[in-house]
Amino acid sequence: MIKKVIFIFGTLSLISCEKEVQPKPYGELRLDYPAPKYQKFDPNCNFSFEFSRLANIIDAKKPCWYYLNYPKMKAKIFFTYYPINNNFKEQVQEVEKLVYKHTIKASSIDSKSFEYPDKKVYGNFYELKGQTATNLQFYATDSTKHFVSAYLYFNTRPKPDSLAPAVEYIKKDLMHMLDTFEWK
């Protein structure tokens, strides 16, 4: 009799209707950002543009060099200006060298040319995918006198999936910056 009770109890426990407990997968926080609002930046330099109100501008090492700081995203855009002194080709090569040094970690590098002939603004926009130190870069020039470049960096380890919402938001801000960019 005891053997039958143990057998029945054992059989019932094996075929019970409860599912095995599964651990929940690790997840990241969903990052939502407000609709962008822009303000004009008109420094005592040879250019002006509009930038996001989520960012603040900090002076960098040299005149007309700036950091566009996004504190909530832990991101910075390093923005530089150089006058062209018969070195246009070298300026472009330097930017491309900085872009393509990331080929070791980048899964792809998308390059898109842009031009605003009425404002004499021309350049390339680079989007780097994968575990790269920078995700977005661009240069803009009038090809005779002025040259600017910008590089996006996050103050965190590169995690493409986690950073994707912030990168997309800042990409739209950079596109707006280029749409409103003007030489003086």
ChimeraX commands (.cxc) that place a marker at each C-alpha (Angstrom):
marker #1 position 0.00,0.00,0.00 radius 0.5
marker #1 position 2.77,2.47,0.88 radius 0.5
marker #1 position 4.48,1.64,-2.42 radius 0.5
marker #1 position 1.25,2.45,-4.31 radius 0.5
marker #1 position 0.86,5.82,-2.53 radius 0.5
marker #1 position 4.51,6.74,-3.25 radius 0.5
marker #1 position 4.08,5.63,-6.88 radius 0.5
marker #1 position 0.87,7.68,-7.32 radius 0.5
marker #1 position 2.38,10.72,-5.56 radius 0.5
marker #1 position 5.57,10.50,-7.66 radius 0.5
marker #1 position 3.60,10.11,-10.89 radius 0.5
marker #1 position 1.38,13.11,-10.10 radius 0.5
marker #1 position 4.35,15.31,-9.24 radius 0.5
marker #1 position 6.04,14.42,-12.55 radius 0.5
marker #1 position 3.00,15.23,-14.66 radius 0.5
marker #1 position 1.83,18.28,-12.75 radius 0.5
marker #1 position 0.47,21.14,-14.83 radius 0.5
marker #1 position 2.95,23.82,-13.71 radius 0.5
marker #1 position 5.52,24.97,-16.23 radius 0.5
marker #1 position 9.17,25.14,-15.35 radius 0.5
marker #1 position 10.19,28.58,-14.10 radius 0.5
marker #1 position 12.22,30.44,-16.73 radius 0.5
marker #1 position 14.50,33.35,-15.88 radius 0.5
marker #1 position 13.54,36.66,-17.47 radius 0.5
marker #1 position 15.93,37.91,-20.15 radius 0.5
marker #1 position 18.18,40.87,-19.37 radius 0.5
marker #1 position 16.79,44.08,-20.84 radius 0.5
marker #1 position 17.78,47.69,-21.26 radius 0.5
marker #1 position 15.66,50.70,-20.42 radius 0.5
marker #1 position 13.61,52.11,-23.26 radius 0.5
marker #1 position 14.84,55.59,-24.02 radius 0.5
marker #1 position 12.31,58.11,-25.25 radius 0.5
marker #1 position 13.35,61.67,-26.00 radius 0.5
marker #1 position 11.20,64.77,-26.38 radius 0.5
marker #1 position 10.37,66.27,-29.76 radius 0.5
marker #1 position 13.37,68.31,-30.87 radius 0.5
marker #1 position 13.47,72.07,-30.44 radius 0.5
marker #1 position 16.31,74.05,-31.93 radius 0.5
marker #1 position 18.16,77.26,-31.22 radius 0.5
marker #1 position 20.60,79.24,-33.33 radius 0.5
marker #1 position 24.31,79.14,-32.58 radius 0.5
marker #1 position 26.07,82.17,-34.04 radius 0.5
marker #1 position 29.58,82.31,-32.58 radius 0.5
marker #1 position 32.27,84.81,-33.49 radius 0.5
marker #1 position 33.45,82.37,-36.18 radius 0.5
marker #1 position 32.89,81.89,-39.91 radius 0.5
marker #1 position 29.72,79.81,-39.53 radius 0.5
marker #1 position 26.36,79.51,-37.81 radius 0.5
marker #1 position 23.83,76.68,-37.37 radius 0.5
marker #1 position 20.90,75.52,-35.28 radius 0.5
marker #1 position 21.33,72.87,-32.58 radius 0.5
marker #1 position 19.08,70.93,-30.21 radius 0.5
marker #1 position 17.96,72.45,-26.93 radius 0.5
marker #1 position 18.82,69.09,-25.31 radius 0.5
marker #1 position 22.47,69.95,-25.92 radius 0.5
marker #1 position 24.65,72.69,-24.54 radius 0.5
marker #1 position 27.75,74.11,-26.18 radius 0.5
marker #1 position 31.11,74.16,-24.43 radius 0.5
marker #1 position 34.29,75.78,-25.75 radius 0.5
marker #1 position 37.04,73.33,-26.67 radius 0.5
marker #1 position 40.83,73.73,-26.93 radius 0.5
marker #1 position 41.05,76.14,-29.87 radius 0.5
marker #1 position 39.00,79.06,-31.16 radius 0.5
marker #1 position 35.91,77.92,-33.10 radius 0.5
marker #1 position 36.17,74.38,-31.68 radius 0.5
marker #1 position 33.24,73.25,-29.56 radius 0.5
marker #1 position 31.66,70.35,-27.75 radius 0.5
marker #1 position 27.92,69.92,-28.20 radius 0.5
marker #1 position 27.18,68.15,-24.96 radius 0.5
marker #1 position 24.06,65.97,-24.51 radius 0.5
marker #1 position 24.24,65.37,-20.73 radius 0.5
marker #1 position 21.14,63.12,-20.47 radius 0.5
marker #1 position 22.52,60.83,-23.20 radius 0.5
marker #1 position 26.14,60.99,-21.98 radius 0.5
marker #1 position 27.10,62.04,-25.51 radius 0.5
marker #1 position 29.31,64.72,-27.01 radius 0.5
marker #1 position 29.82,65.96,-30.52 radius 0.5
marker #1 position 33.32,67.28,-31.03 radius 0.5
marker #1 position 33.07,70.12,-33.57 radius 0.5
marker #1 position 36.19,71.63,-35.20 radius 0.5
marker #1 position 36.81,74.46,-37.66 radius 0.5
marker #1 position 39.84,74.92,-39.89 radius 0.5
marker #1 position 40.51,77.59,-42.48 radius 0.5
marker #1 position 41.56,76.13,-45.81 radius 0.5
marker #1 position 45.07,77.25,-46.80 radius 0.5
marker #1 position 45.70,75.32,-50.03 radius 0.5
marker #1 position 45.16,72.12,-48.00 radius 0.5
marker #1 position 41.61,71.10,-48.88 radius 0.5
marker #1 position 42.65,67.63,-49.99 radius 0.5
marker #1 position 44.61,67.05,-46.77 radius 0.5
marker #1 position 41.64,68.15,-44.64 radius 0.5
marker #1 position 39.34,65.64,-46.37 radius 0.5
marker #1 position 41.97,62.89,-46.10 radius 0.5
marker #1 position 42.35,63.55,-42.36 radius 0.5
marker #1 position 38.59,63.18,-41.79 radius 0.5
marker #1 position 38.46,60.01,-43.88 radius 0.5
marker #1 position 41.45,58.60,-41.99 radius 0.5
marker #1 position 39.57,59.15,-38.71 radius 0.5
marker #1 position 36.43,57.52,-40.16 radius 0.5
marker #1 position 38.07,54.47,-41.69 radius 0.5
marker #1 position 40.34,53.70,-38.74 radius 0.5
marker #1 position 37.16,52.24,-37.23 radius 0.5
marker #1 position 36.94,49.48,-39.86 radius 0.5
marker #1 position 38.36,47.05,-37.29 radius 0.5
marker #1 position 35.22,47.32,-35.10 radius 0.5
marker #1 position 32.64,48.66,-37.56 radius 0.5
marker #1 position 30.23,46.21,-39.15 radius 0.5
marker #1 position 29.56,48.83,-41.85 radius 0.5
marker #1 position 30.34,52.43,-42.71 radius 0.5
marker #1 position 27.72,54.30,-44.72 radius 0.5
marker #1 position 28.84,57.46,-46.47 radius 0.5
marker #1 position 26.42,60.00,-47.89 radius 0.5
marker #1 position 27.40,63.17,-49.73 radius 0.5
marker #1 position 25.34,66.33,-49.29 radius 0.5
marker #1 position 25.31,69.72,-50.94 radius 0.5
marker #1 position 23.52,73.00,-50.46 radius 0.5
marker #1 position 24.81,75.00,-53.45 radius 0.5
marker #1 position 22.82,78.14,-52.59 radius 0.5
marker #1 position 24.71,78.32,-49.26 radius 0.5
marker #1 position 27.97,76.84,-50.63 radius 0.5
marker #1 position 27.88,74.01,-48.09 radius 0.5
marker #1 position 29.18,70.64,-49.31 radius 0.5
marker #1 position 30.40,67.55,-47.52 radius 0.5
marker #1 position 30.03,63.93,-46.44 radius 0.5
marker #1 position 28.06,62.35,-43.61 radius 0.5
marker #1 position 29.32,59.03,-42.21 radius 0.5
marker #1 position 27.32,56.55,-40.17 radius 0.5
marker #1 position 29.39,53.84,-38.49 radius 0.5
marker #1 position 27.57,50.71,-37.33 radius 0.5
marker #1 position 28.81,48.15,-34.84 radius 0.5
marker #1 position 30.92,48.52,-31.71 radius 0.5
marker #1 position 32.77,51.64,-32.77 radius 0.5
marker #1 position 33.97,54.48,-30.58 radius 0.5
marker #1 position 32.08,56.97,-32.74 radius 0.5
marker #1 position 28.77,56.41,-34.53 radius 0.5
marker #1 position 28.35,59.56,-36.61 radius 0.5
marker #1 position 30.84,61.86,-38.31 radius 0.5
marker #1 position 30.67,64.54,-40.96 radius 0.5
marker #1 position 32.59,67.28,-42.63 radius 0.5
marker #1 position 31.24,70.40,-44.31 radius 0.5
marker #1 position 33.11,72.87,-46.46 radius 0.5
marker #1 position 32.76,75.59,-49.04 radius 0.5
marker #1 position 35.83,73.93,-50.68 radius 0.5
marker #1 position 37.81,77.18,-50.86 radius 0.5
marker #1 position 38.04,78.89,-47.44 radius 0.5
marker #1 position 36.30,76.95,-44.66 radius 0.5
marker #1 position 36.25,73.39,-43.33 radius 0.5
marker #1 position 34.39,71.96,-40.31 radius 0.5
marker #1 position 34.18,68.42,-39.01 radius 0.5
marker #1 position 32.20,66.78,-36.24 radius 0.5
marker #1 position 32.41,63.44,-34.40 radius 0.5
marker #1 position 29.86,61.89,-32.03 radius 0.5
marker #1 position 31.16,60.09,-28.94 radius 0.5
marker #1 position 29.34,58.47,-26.01 radius 0.5
marker #1 position 30.79,58.30,-22.52 radius 0.5
marker #1 position 30.11,54.57,-22.29 radius 0.5
marker #1 position 31.21,51.26,-23.80 radius 0.5
marker #1 position 29.95,50.85,-27.36 radius 0.5
marker #1 position 26.72,48.83,-27.22 radius 0.5
marker #1 position 24.99,49.36,-30.57 radius 0.5
marker #1 position 21.57,48.03,-29.51 radius 0.5
marker #1 position 21.44,50.12,-26.33 radius 0.5
marker #1 position 22.73,53.29,-27.97 radius 0.5
marker #1 position 20.56,53.03,-31.10 radius 0.5
marker #1 position 17.74,55.35,-29.87 radius 0.5
marker #1 position 20.23,58.05,-28.82 radius 0.5
marker #1 position 22.22,57.70,-32.06 radius 0.5
marker #1 position 19.02,58.06,-34.13 radius 0.5
marker #1 position 17.95,61.13,-32.16 radius 0.5
marker #1 position 21.35,62.80,-32.51 radius 0.5
marker #1 position 21.53,61.83,-36.19 radius 0.5
marker #1 position 18.33,63.83,-36.80 radius 0.5
marker #1 position 19.85,66.75,-34.85 radius 0.5
marker #1 position 23.00,66.62,-36.98 radius 0.5
marker #1 position 20.95,66.52,-40.17 radius 0.5
marker #1 position 19.07,69.61,-38.96 radius 0.5
marker #1 position 22.39,71.26,-38.12 radius 0.5
marker #1 position 23.57,70.67,-41.67 radius 0.5
marker #1 position 20.26,71.88,-43.13 radius 0.5
marker #1 position 20.66,75.17,-41.24 radius 0.5
marker #1 position 24.45,75.49,-41.56 radius 0.5
marker #1 position 25.68,78.74,-43.15 radius 0.5
marker #1 position 29.03,80.38,-43.81 radius 0.5
marker #1 position 29.52,84.02,-42.91 radius 0.5
marker link #1:1,2 radius 0.2
marker link #1:2,3 radius 0.2
marker link #1:3,4 radius 0.2
marker link #1:4,5 radius 0.2
marker link #1:5,6 radius 0.2
marker link #1:6,7 radius 0.2
marker link #1:7,8 radius 0.2
marker link #1:8,9 radius 0.2
marker link #1:9,10 radius 0.2
marker link #1:10,11 radius 0.2
marker link #1:11,12 radius 0.2
marker link #1:12,13 radius 0.2
marker link #1:13,14 radius 0.2
marker link #1:14,15 radius 0.2
marker link #1:15,16 radius 0.2
marker link #1:16,17 radius 0.2
marker link #1:17,18 radius 0.2
marker link #1:18,19 radius 0.2
marker link #1:19,20 radius 0.2
marker link #1:20,21 radius 0.2
marker link #1:21,22 radius 0.2
marker link #1:22,23 radius 0.2
marker link #1:23,24 radius 0.2
marker link #1:24,25 radius 0.2
marker link #1:25,26 radius 0.2
marker link #1:26,27 radius 0.2
marker link #1:27,28 radius 0.2
marker link #1:28,29 radius 0.2
marker link #1:29,30 radius 0.2
marker link #1:30,31 radius 0.2
marker link #1:31,32 radius 0.2
marker link #1:32,33 radius 0.2
marker link #1:33,34 radius 0.2
marker link #1:34,35 radius 0.2
marker link #1:35,36 radius 0.2
marker link #1:36,37 radius 0.2
marker link #1:37,38 radius 0.2
marker link #1:38,39 radius 0.2
marker link #1:39,40 radius 0.2
marker link #1:40,41 radius 0.2
marker link #1:41,42 radius 0.2
marker link #1:42,43 radius 0.2
marker link #1:43,44 radius 0.2
marker link #1:44,45 radius 0.2
marker link #1:45,46 radius 0.2
marker link #1:46,47 radius 0.2
marker link #1:47,48 radius 0.2
marker link #1:48,49 radius 0.2
marker link #1:49,50 radius 0.2
marker link #1:50,51 radius 0.2
marker link #1:51,52 radius 0.2
marker link #1:52,53 radius 0.2
marker link #1:53,54 radius 0.2
marker link #1:54,55 radius 0.2
marker link #1:55,56 radius 0.2
marker link #1:56,57 radius 0.2
marker link #1:57,58 radius 0.2
marker link #1:58,59 radius 0.2
marker link #1:59,60 radius 0.2
marker link #1:60,61 radius 0.2
marker link #1:61,62 radius 0.2
marker link #1:62,63 radius 0.2
marker link #1:63,64 radius 0.2
marker link #1:64,65 radius 0.2
marker link #1:65,66 radius 0.2
marker link #1:66,67 radius 0.2
marker link #1:67,68 radius 0.2
marker link #1:68,69 radius 0.2
marker link #1:69,70 radius 0.2
marker link #1:70,71 radius 0.2
marker link #1:71,72 radius 0.2
marker link #1:72,73 radius 0.2
marker link #1:73,74 radius 0.2
marker link #1:74,75 radius 0.2
marker link #1:75,76 radius 0.2
marker link #1:76,77 radius 0.2
marker link #1:77,78 radius 0.2
marker link #1:78,79 radius 0.2
marker link #1:79,80 radius 0.2
marker link #1:80,81 radius 0.2
marker link #1:81,82 radius 0.2
marker link #1:82,83 radius 0.2
marker link #1:83,84 radius 0.2
marker link #1:84,85 radius 0.2
marker link #1:85,86 radius 0.2
marker link #1:86,87 radius 0.2
marker link #1:87,88 radius 0.2
marker link #1:88,89 radius 0.2
marker link #1:89,90 radius 0.2
marker link #1:90,91 radius 0.2
marker link #1:91,92 radius 0.2
marker link #1:92,93 radius 0.2
marker link #1:93,94 radius 0.2
marker link #1:94,95 radius 0.2
marker link #1:95,96 radius 0.2
marker link #1:96,97 radius 0.2
marker link #1:97,98 radius 0.2
marker link #1:98,99 radius 0.2
marker link #1:99,100 radius 0.2
marker link #1:100,101 radius 0.2
marker link #1:101,102 radius 0.2
marker link #1:102,103 radius 0.2
marker link #1:103,104 radius 0.2
marker link #1:104,105 radius 0.2
marker link #1:105,106 radius 0.2
marker link #1:106,107 radius 0.2
marker link #1:107,108 radius 0.2
marker link #1:108,109 radius 0.2
marker link #1:109,110 radius 0.2
marker link #1:110,111 radius 0.2
marker link #1:111,112 radius 0.2
marker link #1:112,113 radius 0.2
marker link #1:113,114 radius 0.2
marker link #1:114,115 radius 0.2
marker link #1:115,116 radius 0.2
marker link #1:116,117 radius 0.2
marker link #1:117,118 radius 0.2
marker link #1:118,119 radius 0.2
marker link #1:119,120 radius 0.2
marker link #1:120,121 radius 0.2
marker link #1:121,122 radius 0.2
marker link #1:122,123 radius 0.2
marker link #1:123,124 radius 0.2
marker link #1:124,125 radius 0.2
marker link #1:125,126 radius 0.2
marker link #1:126,127 radius 0.2
marker link #1:127,128 radius 0.2
marker link #1:128,129 radius 0.2
marker link #1:129,130 radius 0.2
marker link #1:130,131 radius 0.2
marker link #1:131,132 radius 0.2
marker link #1:132,133 radius 0.2
marker link #1:133,134 radius 0.2
marker link #1:134,135 radius 0.2
marker link #1:135,136 radius 0.2
marker link #1:136,137 radius 0.2
marker link #1:137,138 radius 0.2
marker link #1:138,139 radius 0.2
marker link #1:139,140 radius 0.2
marker link #1:140,141 radius 0.2
marker link #1:141,142 radius 0.2
marker link #1:142,143 radius 0.2
marker link #1:143,144 radius 0.2
marker link #1:144,145 radius 0.2
marker link #1:145,146 radius 0.2
marker link #1:146,147 radius 0.2
marker link #1:147,148 radius 0.2
marker link #1:148,149 radius 0.2
marker link #1:149,150 radius 0.2
marker link #1:150,151 radius 0.2
marker link #1:151,152 radius 0.2
marker link #1:152,153 radius 0.2
marker link #1:153,154 radius 0.2
marker link #1:154,155 radius 0.2
marker link #1:155,156 radius 0.2
marker link #1:156,157 radius 0.2
marker link #1:157,158 radius 0.2
marker link #1:158,159 radius 0.2
marker link #1:159,160 radius 0.2
marker link #1:160,161 radius 0.2
marker link #1:161,162 radius 0.2
marker link #1:162,163 radius 0.2
marker link #1:163,164 radius 0.2
marker link #1:164,165 radius 0.2
marker link #1:165,166 radius 0.2
marker link #1:166,167 radius 0.2
marker link #1:167,168 radius 0.2
marker link #1:168,169 radius 0.2
marker link #1:169,170 radius 0.2
marker link #1:170,171 radius 0.2
marker link #1:171,172 radius 0.2
marker link #1:172,173 radius 0.2
marker link #1:173,174 radius 0.2
marker link #1:174,175 radius 0.2
marker link #1:175,176 radius 0.2
marker link #1:176,177 radius 0.2
marker link #1:177,178 radius 0.2
marker link #1:178,179 radius 0.2
marker link #1:179,180 radius 0.2
marker link #1:180,181 radius 0.2
marker link #1:181,182 radius 0.2
marker link #1:182,183 radius 0.2
marker link #1:183,184 radius 0.2
view
